[in-house]
Structure formats: structure tokens, C-alpha cells
Amino acid sequence: MTASRIPADLPDHIQHYIDGSFVDSVDGDTFDVLDPVTNKTYTTAAAGKKADIELAVAAAKRAFDEGPWPRMLPRERSRVLHRIADIVESRDARLAELESYDSGLPIAQALGQARRAAENFRFFADLIVAQADDAFKVPGKQMNYVNRKPIGVAGLITPWNTPFMLESWKLGPALATGNTVVLKPAEFTPLSASLWAGIFEEAGLPRGVFNLVNGLGEDAGDALVKHPDVPLISFTGESRTGQIIFGNAAPFLKGLSMELGGKSPAVVFADADIEAAVDATIFGVFSLNGERCTAGARILVERSIYDDFVERYAAQAKRVKVGYPSDPATEVGALVHPEHYAKVMSYVEIGKTEGRLVAGGGRPAEFPEGNFVQPTVFADVSPDARIFQEEIFGPVVAITPFDSDEEALALANNTRYGLAAYIWTNDLKRAHNFAGAVEAGMVWLNSNNVRDLRTPFGGVKASGLGHEGGYRSIDFYTDQQSVHITLAAQSHNPTFGKN
């Protein structure tokens, strides 16, 4: 077995980045950062609190009110974003190495996420230059057009699964539109976020435009949400945390974009390409260690092919390679943190009472320590089971049979979540009708989760509030001002009080 590799030049300590300088917390507090393979502390990070957030917001507000960034032409900002993308691309191997070590993601998948981070910046760099805003004319009478303006300081709160890529997904449009930012990365995975400061400095981003405060959600995250000078909050994370943020932001009437949890269905009809459906649904729940919001963690299979599907699926799940995150052959690495590992394993035990275990179900024998979980498959799962209803966020899947299109739709919609759905059928009419009826913000037909950055990303029900991606991100990070001009030689105005 390939030994786990430790990256060279790991930092002894991770600091905040505020107003162009690396700094420790005002009170000097720190927290430990663990390696998911051994669960040993490999570094410490500054633990930000309200005082640190206040310094970061003040720097960002000063850069917005007095600095050049919001006043640059879109082309000028675009050039900086393209330089950021170039730098990220040139360092993709190092970024992937650090991300894999810090989060437990397989190195091959972490490399793909690093490259996606570069593409996110490049996409929004192009979009703000090509962007066209609405203009409406009433011939001979009136002209109406729309101005877009950056809003101010954007508070960005990001999760620990694919952290660097998901940070770029928020940083790209927030910066492209001329805002300044305060980033609060997840406390489990602060390592890759610490690289943004050097990348931005090298690319020429003005001082104070980007600020980063590490810390716990209940401390740094809470202070950022409640700060009166932060009009925008973009959050990705658990639905429960999203509810807290919603309540805390309400008194300030902040703009909110929240991509929350999911328990996405993958619906496989009898006329589907079974081999393709098995491949895609294996990847859809076990890639990224199962720690993905769009995972198709509930597989609904038409009864006439159910037994065959379960047999094929279980056999393939048993062949998924669990290994050290640094091994290029690894398909499932180590879960991010012992707390999360304990949560996932508790659901595995619950599943043994709620379904028929057909693959996995424990820790791989060859990994006696660390946060390793076998790809685990439960069949014959009832729709009222906890493993059917609740987000596990790990390499665990529930398979359930159905007998009709109507039952499949009812089962697909039978959770509080509504982020994604995957439909497998060769019946074109069924595919489109089912897609329109399923309660999900995103639907893939006969496809794995393939992203087009131009399309909206977000969910319904407990899976989120608002959408980002393409112009939806531009809309969120800008104020849209309508300007109306009279063109008539003599405008018609209602008159009061002349006689």
C-alpha cells in the first residue's frame, strides 16, 4: 500500500489576513488543525472573534469607500481576475497537495477542484466584460436603462468540502463586480484559504479588497453576519446553520445567498442504460468522499430492474478504492474530521437497523486509524427511514424500489431538501415531465453532475435561498438602478394645484 505523503513546507501557524497584512487574533487565541489521516494536530490557526471581524470589515469598507477597486472599469478588474486564474493554474499541483492533506480529499479529485477554481475566476473575468444590461425605449417618449453598482463589503462563509474551489466560486463574482470581501473559511480546513492572500497580492489586487478571518462559526462567522457594515452574506453549509444566519441577518435586511444541505434523489427507470446509471450513481455519491451537497444519496430504482441494479451496484461499490488521500489511485480518502467521521459512522449503524446492508458498513481493516469509511450501500430502505430522510454527507447510499412514475415522483420529493435530482430514462417525454415536477433546484437527465457555470446553482425547500452562477451571481453582488429619461419635446406631467 502506498504510504501517506506529508507535503513539504507546511506552515507552523496560520494567521488572518487583514488590510494587506498577516496578523494574529487580537486576543491571541488559536485552534488546532488536524490531519484527517492521523487526526493529529499539524498546525494551529488564529481563532478570530468579533474584534478581528471588526478590523477586517473596517479595512474592506475603507477599500470600498476610498480605494480604486470599485471604480475600475470592468476590463481593468477583468485583467486582475485573469492573472489570479493564471496563478492558480500554475500552482494547481501544490494547491491540490495542500487541499488533499488538509481535507482528506483524494489527490486526483483535489487537482480537479484546483483547476475549477481557476476556471471560476476566468469565467467571471470574461462575464463582467461581456455583460450587457437592459435598456428599454418608448419611441419618441422615454428611454429607460439599468446601472449596476457594487454593493459594498461582501461576507463570504465557506464550507470544508472542496474549500478552495468553493471559496473561488464566491470570491470570483464578488470581486469581479467591484465589491470588497471578508472571507471566513471553515475551521476544519483553513490551509488552502491561507494561500489566497499571496495569490491576490501577486495578481495586483489592491490592499484591503480581500480580507480573511479564520475562526469558529459561532464566533467569527456570527460576528460577520451581524456586522452592520456587511450588506451581503453568501453562505454554503448546513441547513440548520443557514436558519441561524437567516435569523441573525434579518434585523439588518441583508442580501442573502445560501446554498444549504441536500438529500438528492437519483431515479433509475427500467428503460435506462443500467451500466451508465450504475457508473454515474456510484461516482455521484462516493466521489469527494461523499462529502458533497449534490450527492445522489437516495437511489430510486424501478422494481423490474431493482434486484439486478442492487447486485451490480453493491459489487461495484465494493471495488471502489479506499486509500490515502495522497495516493493518485485513491477514489475515497479520509473524511475531514473525527467529529464528522463519528457522525457518518453513527448513520452507518442506524442504517443497519433500517435497510439491508449489501456493501461496506464499517472501517476498512487496512486503516486502523484516521477517518476512513468503507463505501456503504443499504438496499430496501423505507422512505421514512432516517438514512432516507437525513443528510449524512459521507460515502453512504440508500436504495429504494418503486412501481410507477407517480410513486417515483412522490419518493423523490419526500424529503425536506430540494437541491439536485438525477433522472435516468430513455423516454424523452417522461424525462422532461419528471424534471419539471421534481422539487429540486437542479436536475440532470441521463447525466452525472456536470456543471455549466452560466446556469443558476441553488436549491429549493431546505436546500437554500437564492441562486448563484452566471448572471445570477452578478445580480446578487450588484445593486441594479433604473434610470428613466424623457425624450418627448414636451413631457406630459399630471398637474395639481394650478387653478
Number of C-alpha atoms within 10 A of each C-alpha: 7 11 10 14 12 12 12 9 6 12 13 9 16 23 22 26 23 26 22 19 13 14 16 22 21 14 12 10 14 19 19 15 22 21 24 28 25 16 15 12 12 15 17 19 26 25 25 29 24 18 13 26 30 16 16 27 29 19 24 29 23 18 24 23 15 11 17 15 24 23 15 13 14 20 15 14 22 24 17 22 28 20 21 26 25 18 17 23 17 13 13 21 18 16 24 25 24 23 31 29 29 25 29 30 32 29 27 19 21 29 20 14 22 27 20 21 27 25 22 24 28 21 22 30 28 17 20 20 15 11 11 9 10 9 13 11 13 11 9 10 14 14 16 14 15 16 13 15 17 23 22 25 30 29 29 24 24 26 19 22 25 24 26 28 24 21 24 22 23 26 26 23 30 28 26 30 29 25 26 32 30 29 26 28 29 21 20 22 28 26 26 23 24 22 14 20 20 12 18 20 14 13 18 14 21 17 20 25 28 29 27 28 32 32 27 18 19 10 15 23 27 18 19 30 30 20 17 14 19 25 20 26 25 23 25 22 20 19 20 12 16 23 15 12 19 20 12 17 23 13 10 15 12 18 18 23 23 26 26 27 29 33 28 31 33 30 31 28 28 16 12 18 14 19 11 14 24 19 15 19 26 23 20 21 27 27 21 26 28 26 22 21 24 25 32 29 33 27 23 25 23 22 17 13 16 21 14 11 21 22 13 15 22 21 13 15 22 16 11 17 14 23 24 29 31 25 19 13 15 19 23 27 31 28 29 29 23 19 10 16 19 13 13 21 20 12 18 26 12 14 25 13 11 20 20 15 19 17 22 19 20 14 16 15 10 10 15 10 13 22 25 29 26 24 29 22 25 26 23 15 24 17 19 12 15 15 25 28 20 17 22 26 26 29 29 30 28 27 26 23 25 20 12 12 14 11 14 23 19 16 21 26 18 17 21 16 26 28 28 27 27 29 25 24 19 15 11 10 10 15 17 13 10 19 19 11 12 22 25 24 20 21 23 17 19 20 14 20 20 7 11 10 16 15 14 18 21 22 25 21 18 20 28 28 18 20 22 25 23 19 19 16 23 22 18 24 31 20 15 17 11 12 11 14 11 14 14 13 8 8 10 9 6 5 7 6 4 4 4
